[in-house]
Amino acid sequence: MSGGLKNRIANYLLGQKVKRLKRNLKCGNMNSAKSIAIVWIDDKAETTTVARQMMKKLQQQGKKVQEVFFSMDETNEEALNIKDFSWLGAAKSEQAKALEQADFDLLICLSTDLPLPMKQMVALSKAHFKIGWNSELFDMQIATDEVPSPRYLAEQITIYLEMINK
C-alpha cells in the first residue's frame, strides 16, 4: 500500500478516535503539574540531551516525569519503536498502550516532526494539557517562522508554561 494512502487511512481513523476521546482538559502550568510526560523522537543527539536535561530539572522540582521517546533503532530497549505499533500507527505493545492511557497533568513534545505512531500517541493521550510545536495535536502550540532547535523549543515551552496562571 502506498505511503500516501496509508497515511490518509490512518489519519481518518485517528480523527474518529479523537472525536470519541474523553479527556479532562485543564490549562496547566509548570507549578501545578505533578505528572509530566516528555515526548520526543530519538533522531538527533541534541533532542535527547535537551529532553533528559529538562526531565532532570523537573524531577529536582519534585515532579513525576516520564520519558516517552521513539527510535527507528529496533534494538533500543528504552525507546518505543515501530514494533510497538500496528502498520497504521496504533499502539500495539503493552508499553505503548499504557503510555497512551496514562493520565498525565502535562505532555510536553520536544520534536517538530512526529512519525505516525507518535502522532497517534500524542493525539490519543489523556494528558490534561499538551504543548508542542505548531500542530493541531496540542492545546498550546509554540509557533515559529522556522523549525526551532530542540533547545529553543524547550526554552519557549518552559517560558510559556511558567507564564500561565501566574
C-alpha positions as CSV (number, residue, x, y, z in Angstrom):
1,M,0.0,0.0,0.0
2,S,1.4,3.4,-0.9
3,G,2.5,5.7,1.9
4,G,0.0,8.4,0.9
5,L,-3.0,6.1,1.1
6,K,-1.8,4.5,4.3
7,N,-1.4,8.0,5.9
8,R,-4.9,9.1,4.7
9,I,-6.5,5.9,6.2
10,A,-4.5,6.3,9.4
11,N,-5.4,10.0,9.8
12,Y,-9.1,9.3,9.1
13,L,-9.1,6.5,11.7
14,L,-7.2,8.7,14.1
15,G,-9.7,11.5,13.6
16,Q,-12.6,9.1,14.5
17,K,-10.8,8.0,17.7
18,V,-10.0,11.6,18.7
19,K,-13.7,12.5,18.4
20,R,-14.6,9.7,20.9
21,L,-11.7,10.6,23.3
22,K,-12.8,11.7,26.7
23,R,-10.2,14.0,28.2
24,N,-10.2,16.3,31.2
25,L,-8.7,19.4,29.6
26,K,-7.1,21.7,32.2
27,C,-4.9,24.6,31.3
28,G,-1.7,23.5,33.0
29,N,1.4,25.2,34.1
30,M,4.8,24.1,35.5
31,N,3.8,24.9,39.1
32,S,0.6,22.9,39.2
33,A,1.7,19.9,37.1
34,K,2.6,16.9,39.3
35,S,3.0,14.3,36.5
36,I,4.6,15.2,33.2
37,A,5.4,13.2,30.0
38,I,8.2,14.5,27.8
39,V,7.8,13.2,24.3
40,W,10.5,13.2,21.6
41,I,11.9,11.4,18.6
42,D,15.4,10.0,19.1
43,D,16.6,11.3,15.7
44,K,19.1,13.9,16.9
45,A,21.5,13.7,19.8
46,E,20.6,17.2,20.8
47,T,16.9,16.3,21.3
48,T,17.7,13.5,23.6
49,T,20.2,15.7,25.6
50,V,17.7,18.5,25.9
51,A,14.9,16.2,26.9
52,R,16.9,14.5,29.6
53,Q,18.1,17.9,31.0
54,M,14.5,19.1,31.1
55,M,13.5,15.8,32.8
56,K,16.2,16.1,35.4
57,K,15.3,19.7,36.2
58,L,11.6,18.8,36.6
59,Q,12.4,15.8,38.8
60,Q,14.6,18.1,41.0
61,Q,11.4,20.2,41.5
62,G,9.6,17.1,42.8
63,K,7.7,16.4,39.6
64,K,7.0,12.8,38.4
65,V,8.4,12.8,34.9
66,Q,8.0,10.0,32.3
67,E,10.1,10.0,29.1
68,V,8.3,8.8,26.0
69,F,10.6,8.6,23.0
70,F,10.5,6.8,19.7
71,S,13.5,5.4,17.9
72,M,14.0,3.9,14.5
73,D,16.6,1.6,16.1
74,E,14.6,-1.5,17.0
75,T,17.4,-2.7,19.3
76,N,17.0,0.3,21.6
77,E,15.2,-1.3,24.6
78,E,14.5,2.1,26.3
79,A,12.6,3.5,23.4
80,L,9.3,2.8,21.7
81,N,9.9,1.7,18.1
82,I,8.0,0.6,15.0
83,K,7.4,-2.9,16.6
84,D,5.3,-1.3,19.3
85,F,2.7,-0.1,16.8
86,S,0.5,-1.5,14.1
87,W,1.1,-0.7,10.4
88,L,-1.5,2.1,10.8
89,G,0.3,3.6,13.8
90,A,-2.0,2.3,16.6
91,A,-0.4,1.3,19.9
92,K,0.2,-2.5,19.9
93,S,2.7,-3.3,22.7
94,E,1.6,-3.1,26.4
95,Q,4.2,-0.4,27.0
96,A,2.8,1.8,24.2
97,K,-0.8,1.2,25.3
98,A,0.0,2.1,28.9
99,L,1.7,5.3,27.9
100,E,-1.2,6.3,25.7
101,Q,-3.7,5.7,28.5
102,A,-1.6,7.4,31.3
103,D,-3.2,10.3,33.0
104,F,-0.5,13.0,32.9
105,D,-1.1,16.5,34.0
106,L,1.1,17.8,31.2
107,L,2.5,16.4,28.0
108,I,5.5,18.3,26.5
109,C,6.6,17.4,23.0
110,L,10.1,18.4,22.0
111,S,10.1,17.1,18.4
112,T,9.0,19.0,15.4
113,D,8.2,16.1,13.1
114,L,6.3,13.2,14.6
115,P,6.1,9.9,12.7
116,L,2.6,8.4,12.5
117,P,2.9,6.2,15.6
118,M,4.0,9.1,17.9
119,K,1.4,11.4,16.3
120,Q,-1.3,8.8,17.3
121,M,0.1,8.5,20.8
122,V,0.1,12.3,21.3
123,A,-3.4,12.7,19.8
124,L,-4.9,9.9,21.9
125,S,-3.0,10.8,25.1
126,K,-5.3,11.5,28.0
127,A,-2.9,14.2,29.3
128,H,-4.8,17.2,30.7
129,F,-2.7,19.7,28.8
130,K,-0.5,19.1,25.7
131,I,2.1,21.6,24.4
132,G,4.4,21.3,21.4
133,W,5.5,22.9,18.1
134,N,3.0,24.1,15.6
135,S,0.4,21.2,15.4
136,E,-3.3,20.8,16.0
137,L,-2.4,17.9,18.2
138,F,-1.5,20.3,21.1
139,D,-3.7,22.5,23.3
140,M,-0.9,25.1,23.2
141,Q,1.3,25.5,20.1
142,I,4.7,27.1,20.0
143,A,4.7,28.7,16.6
144,T,7.9,30.0,15.0
145,D,8.8,31.1,11.5
146,E,11.4,28.4,11.1
147,V,11.7,24.9,12.6
148,P,13.2,25.5,16.1
149,S,16.1,23.7,17.6
150,P,15.1,21.3,20.4
151,R,16.9,23.6,22.9
152,Y,15.0,26.7,21.7
153,L,11.7,24.8,21.7
154,A,12.3,23.6,25.3
155,E,13.1,27.1,26.4
156,Q,10.0,28.5,24.8
157,I,7.8,25.8,26.3
158,T,9.2,26.4,29.7
159,I,8.7,30.2,29.4
160,Y,5.1,29.9,28.3
161,L,4.2,27.2,30.9
162,E,5.6,29.4,33.7
163,M,3.6,32.4,32.5
164,I,0.2,30.6,32.5
165,N,-2.0,31.2,35.6
166,K,0.6,33.4,37.4
